[in-house]
Structures are given as C-alpha cells and as structure tokens.
Amino acid sequence: MTLAKAQPGKIPATVITGFLGAGKTTMIRNLLQNANGKRIALIINEFGDLGVDGDVLKGCGAEACSQEDIIELTNGCICCTVADDFIPTMAKLLERENRPDHILIETSGLALPQPLVAAFNWPDIRSEVTVDGVVTVVDSAAVAAGRFADDHDKVDALRVNDDNLDHESPLEELFEDQLTAADLIVLNKTDLIDAAGLKSVREEVASRISRKPTMIEAKNGEVAAAILLGLGVGTEDEIANRKSHHEMEHEAGEEHDHDEFDSFVVELGAIADPTLFVDRLKGVIAEHDVLRLKGFADVPGKPMRLLIQAVGSRVDQYYDRAWAPGETRGTRLVVIGLHDMDEAAVRAAISALV
C-alpha cells in the first residue's frame, strides 16, 4: 500500500503518545524496521535528562533509522519546553538539505499532546509541516486490571468522609488527555488479556472521551506503517477542540502542577545472574510503587547488553544489541514514580540486589 501525504508540499508528522510503558518505543522500532525505504526523522522526548529511548532506537538496525535522523529532547516534559526545545529542533530539521519524508515524534509518557500539536501552528512550522495524526498507545492489560478504571460505588460511599475523592487523580487526567488528543488509538498488549477483558478495555477507553477516534488492536507494538502513517488529518487545525484538563483548569484560573512525577537514574555494576536480579527487582517495584523502570544491564560473558523494561509488576528483558567498541559497559536504570516516592529507599533497595 502506498502511504499518502497529509497535505501536498508539507512534510507529514505523526505524534505518538501514550501512558508510561504502553509500548510506544516498541511500536516505533517496528515501524522503522518496516519503513520500506521511507526516510523518517524521529524526535524523542525523554523524561528528564536520561536519554534511554534514543539508545534503544539507535540499536534497531533499520536503514531508515540513521543516527542523524534521531533527535532527543532531554530537557523535561515537551509540553513545557515547546518554545525552548521543540521549535528550534524543528527549525534545524527543516534546514537540512536532505529533508525527511516523514517525522515521528515520541512524547514522554508524562507529556500533554495538546501544546505540542498546537506548536505546529507557529508560522515557520505551519508552512512546512502538518500533523498527519496523533496516535495514542494504550496498555490494554493495565487498563483491564483497573489501573485507570474508576470504582464509582466506592467513591460515592467514601466521598462524605474525604472531599479529595471529588477530584480525579493526575494519572487519570493524563490518560484522558492523551486519549482526547488522539486521531488513532492503539490498544496494545491485547495478547495479555482475553476477549472479555478486551471488550472491557474498549468500553473503558471510550467512556473516557467524548470524541470517537478509531481504535485498533495490537500486540508487541506491531502496527503496519500504512495504518500509522498517512492518516492525513491535519490535527493542528482542530487541536483547539481537544482541550486537556490543564487547559480547562487554566481557563478556570487554576494552576497546573508538573511536579507529580519524579525520575532518577540508578547506576550499578555487572549483573551476574539477570534472572534472579529481575525476579527480586519485581519485589522492589511492588514495595515502593514504582510506575516505570527501564534501562540496560551489563551481564558478564555476554557480548550484548540486556534491555530491562518494567511497568508495574511486569518486567520484560532481552538482549537488544552488542556493546559498541570502546563503549563502557555498565548497568543504568531509570526509575519513574510519583513525587512522594522515597528516592533514597528505592536506590538502596535496587543497589542491594547486586
């Protein structure tokens, strides 16, 4: 199938968003490996100055995944750094002699898509690029387990004693904001739930938004390029009609707090027994309510580095690429949690595993 362009003469850009650990990076890796010769530039917004996802994608080995076409924005949440980071990055990309055929933008799991899409209306960008579509990736297994579902009966029973239950949690708001911005919703990890669970996920996701974007199912982030690219929406023209909670609160004169999440890096030595390490790591994640953990590990005697990705109690591990000549081997894990997470305790607990 031939991929359409969003608007003649403009470079189409696809914004890929989704909650923590939904599978955005895996989906992009699959897309780059099946780009059919299309030159794709990738802009990655990592949470904090951590730079993990860029290394993951640089190891994909795809022809369309050249180093100069991968740009990392590592100065924090992209929705707060549009003017300082994103606009200059786009300007430099458009100045290149060999322009990309398509631009992919992977937001942090913590970013609001709306201000990023709105930035495409800046004059210097609007004349050159259009938002082909916003793709929101959902962790179906997490939703099926009730991570985002509201227990309305319990809320009603406890509301009298706790006024805070009148307010949705920031995590739920973020989930809804990413769904609200979507042109396409990818229900990922459907292989981890049964038919009844998938039906429940579809209903839950649909109940969170008033719009009705297309929903598709996927496992392991496997979605054809012809589906993800060529949506032809021009989302920048209608993003004002997809307001986030932040924007609605701002209009009501309320303040927006971006301090809900914290992240830090734990650096360790070699991991002699990765199976035991990962098994014990699950206990640390559960005890300290770590939302997301990802990074690399050095396993003695192995020529490749071990990639570790955790969402809640689910921990995936696989060898992604060989250590590069001259590259310093080591173990580096990025930990993301709520702002009140005890960083010192988590660091100590992870360090004790080695």
N, C-alpha and C positions, 0 to 999 in steps of 0.2 A: 504494500500500500504506500502511495506517495504522501508524504506529510505536507499539509497545507501551511501557508504562512498566515499569520494573524491579520496583517494588513500589508498590501503591496508597498515595497520600498522601505519598510520598517523591519528591524530585527525583532523577532518574537522572543519574549522572555517568559519563562514559566517559574512561578513561585511555589516552592514545595515546603509546606509547613506541617506541623503535627506535634502532638504532645510528646513528652520525653519517652524515648525508646519505642516509638511507634513503628520504626523501620524505614525512616527517610533515607538514611545513608545507604542501606542495602538496596533500596529501590533505585537510587541514583546510580550505584555501582552497576546494577543490572542494565540500566538504561544506557550508560556509557559503553558497556561491552556489546551492545546491540544497536549502535547508532548508525550503522550502515553507511559509514563514510562522512556523515554529517559532522561538521566541526562545531563542537559545543564548548562554550565557556562556562565555567562553574564558579559561582561566588558562594562561599560558605561563611555563615555567621556562627562562630563558636561562642559558647557562653563563657565569658571571662577570657583571660589570656592563656588559653590552654592548647589550642591547635591540634586536637587529636583527629577529628574527622578528615582534615585535609590529608594527613598522612595515610589514613585508611584508603582514601580515594586515589591517592598517588600510586598505591600499590595495585590498582585494578588491572594494569597491563593493557588497557584498551588504547587503540590508536587515537581515539577522539579524546583522550584523557592526558594530553601533554601537560607538562609542568607549567608552562607559561599561560595556559588556559584555566588554571586553578588559582583562585584568589581567595585568601582567607581574611575575614574581618574579625579581629580578635579583641576589639575594644569594648566588648559588652553587648547588651541587648540591641539589636539592629533598630528597633522601634525608637530608641533613644539617641541613636547616632546617625540618623539619616543624613543630616546636613554635613556632619564632620567626616563620615566614613563612606557611606554608600554613594552619595552624589559624586564625590571626587573619583571613586573607584570606577563608576560607570563612565565618567568623562574620559578617563585614561583608556578604558577598554574600547571606547568608540574612536579614539585617536589612532588605534593600531592600523597598520597597513593591511594586514590580513584579518579582517573582521570575522567574528564567528557567525555561523548560520543560525545559531540559537543560543540563548543564555538561560542557564538554570541557576536559580537562587535557592539555596537550602537555608532556611531560617533556623535559628536556635529553637529548641523545644519550648523556650520561655518567651519567645517574641510574639508581639501582636502583628499580624499580617497587614492590617489596615493602613498604618502610616507608611509602611514600605511601598505598598501598591500606590498610595496617593503620591509618593515621590516621583512616580513616572509621569506625573503631570507637570513637573518642572520643565520650563521651555527647552532647555538644552537637551533634555532626555526625550520629551514627548515627540519631538520632530524626528527622532532617530529610532526609538524603541517603543514597542507596545507590549502590554501584558497579555500574552496568549491565553493565560488562565492561571488560577490559583488551585493547586492540588493539596488537599489536606489528607494526611495519612493517619488512620486510627488503629490503635492496638485493640483488635476485636476481643482478644482473650481477656485483657484488662477490663474492658467495658462489661463483658459478660460476667466477670467476677464482682461487679458492682462498684468498681473504683470511682465511677463518675455518677452512678445512679443515686437519686435522692430517695430516702425512705420517708415518704410523706407522713405516714401514720406516726412514726416515731417523732418526727419533727413537731407534729401537732400536739402530741402528748407531752413533750418536754418544753414547748415554747413558753408556757406560763412561767416556768422557773428559769429560763435562760433566754433573754432577749436577743442574744447573739445569733440564735438559730433563725432569726428573721432574715439573715444575710447569707447569701451564697458564699462559699469559700472561694478564694482567689484561684484555686486549681480548677474549680468548676467553671468559673468565669473565663479563664484562659481557654479551656476546652471548647466552650461555646463560641468564643471569639474566633477561634480557628475554623470552626465549622461554618460560622456565619460568613466568613470571607471566601469560602470555597466555591469554585465552579465545578470541581470534581472531588468526591470523597472516596478514598480508597480504604475499604475495610480490610486491613492487612491481618495476617496471622490467623486466617479462618481455619487453617488445618488444626488449630489447637482447641477448637470448640465443635460441638455437634450442631445439627440442623436447628434444633430448638434454641440453642444458645445464639446462633447467628440471627435467627428471626428476632430474638430479644434485643440484640445489638442494633439491628436495623431500626427497630421501633424506638429504642432509647436515643439513638443519634438523631432520628427525625424529630423527636419530641423536643430537642434542644434548640431548634431553629425554626423560624417562620418561613424561610426560603426552602426550596426543594431542589437542591443541586443533584446531579446524577451521582448515584452510589454504585461502585463496583466492588467485587470481592477479589482478594489476592492472598497468596501465601508466599512467604520468603521474599516479599517485595517484588514479585515477578509480574510486571505490567508492561505490555508491549509499548514500544516507542510511539507507534501510530495512535495509541489511546492517550498517552500522556502529553504528546506534543501535537500541535495543530488544532487546538480547541477553538482558536480564532475569536475569543471573547472580547478582547479589548477591555479588560477589567478595570483599568484606570478610569474609564468613563463613568462607571457606576459604583465605585467603591464608597462614595458618599452615602449610598443607600444601604451599606452593610456595616453599620456602626458597631464598634466594640463597646464593652462595658466601660472601658476607660473613657472613650469619647462621650458616652451618655452621662457618665458621672461628671466629666469636665464641664459639660453643658449645664449641669445642675449646680455647678460651683463647688464640686468636691475635689479632693486631691487624690492623685494616683500614686500608689506606693510600689516601687520596683524592688523593694528590699525583702520581698517574700522568700527569695531563694538565695542560697549561698553555694559557692563551689570552692574546692581546693584540690591540690594535687598531692598524692602520696607517692614518694619515690622509694623503691626498695631494691634489694639486690636480686640475685638469681633465685628462681623458684624451682627447687629440686623436685618436688612432687606436685605438679599442677593440679592433678585430680583432687588430692587432699586439700590443697590450698583453696580451690574453688568451692569445695564442699563446706569448708569452715568459713569461707567468705560469706556464704549464704546466711550463716548464723549472725555475723556482724551486721549485715544489711537488715535483717529482720529486727535485731535488738535495737538498732539505732534509727530505724525508719528511713533508711537511705532511699531516695527516689530513683537515683540513676547512678550507675558506676560504669566507666568504660576506660579502656587503655590497653597497654601492651605489657607482656611479661617476657623475661629472659629465662629460657629453660636450658640448663647446661646440656651440651651434647646435641642440641637441636640447631640446625642451620637457619631455621626460620623463627620469627618472633611469634608469640602466642597472643592473639587478639582476645580480649575479655570484654564482654558487654553484658550488663545486668540491668534489668528492670524489675524492681521488687525482688521477689524470691527466684525469678527466672534468670539464670546465668548461662550465656552462650560463650563457647570458646572454640577457636580454630586457629590454625597457623595460616596467616594471610600472605606473608611474603618473606623472602630471605633477608637477613640482615645485610645492609649495603656495606661494601668495602670501606673501612675506616669509620663506620658508624659505631658509636658507643653503645654497647649492649646494656640493658637495664630494664627495670620494671617501673612503669609510670602509670598510675591510676588516677583518673579524675572522678571526684566524688561530688554529687549534687544532691542537696537536700533543702529542707525548709530553713528559714533564717535562724531558728532557735536550735538547730542541730548542734550538738556538743562536738565541735571540731577536734579538740584535744583527745576526747574519749574515742572518737572514731579512728583518728590517726594511730593512737596507741593499740587499739584492737586489731587494726589491719597489720600494723608492724609486728605484732605478736604472732602472726600467722606464719612468719618466715623463720 
